[in-house]
Amino acid sequence: MRPARSQNNRSGGILVYLLVLVSLQIFLMVVAVEGVLAHEPGLATAAAILSLLVAAMAFGFRWFISD
């Protein structure tokens, strides 16, 4: 028996959303490391804080959709 078409569409949308969050997380981590290496503490701190917020959003979303 095949799953319903709406279930497939929802799973694809969730996958795309999580992929965007992970991509943003990687980008912010790279910016934070570059800020540290360039001796720019403001940039490194801001990127690290935003990176933590994105990680919290991803875990919160995962908790929200799990059954």
WONOR-V65944 format. One record per residue. N is the residue number from 1. RES is the residue in one letter. PSI is psi in whole degrees, 0 to 359 (999 if undefined). Layout:
N:RES:PSI / N:RES:PSI
This chain:
1:M:133 / 2:R:147 / 3:P:158 / 4:A:151 / 5:R:324 / 6:S:326 / 7:Q:319 / 8:N:318 / 9:N:320 / 10:R:319 / 11:S:321 / 12:G:321 / 13:G:320 / 14:I:318 / 15:L:317 / 16:V:318 / 17:Y:315 / 18:L:326 / 19:L:320 / 20:V:318 / 21:L:317 / 22:V:320 / 23:S:317 / 24:L:321 / 25:Q:314 / 26:I:316 / 27:F:315 / 28:L:326 / 29:M:320 / 30:V:318 / 31:V:319 / 32:A:317 / 33:V:319 / 34:E:325 / 35:G:321 / 36:V:314 / 37:L:332 / 38:A:4 / 39:H:43 / 40:E:90 / 41:P:329 / 42:G:316 / 43:L:316 / 44:A:318 / 45:T:314 / 46:A:316 / 47:A:322 / 48:A:318 / 49:I:315 / 50:L:324 / 51:S:319 / 52:L:322 / 53:L:319 / 54:V:320 / 55:A:318 / 56:A:321 / 57:M:318 / 58:A:315 / 59:F:322 / 60:G:319 / 61:F:319 / 62:R:319 / 63:W:320 / 64:F:321 / 65:I:347 / 66:S:146 / 67:D:999
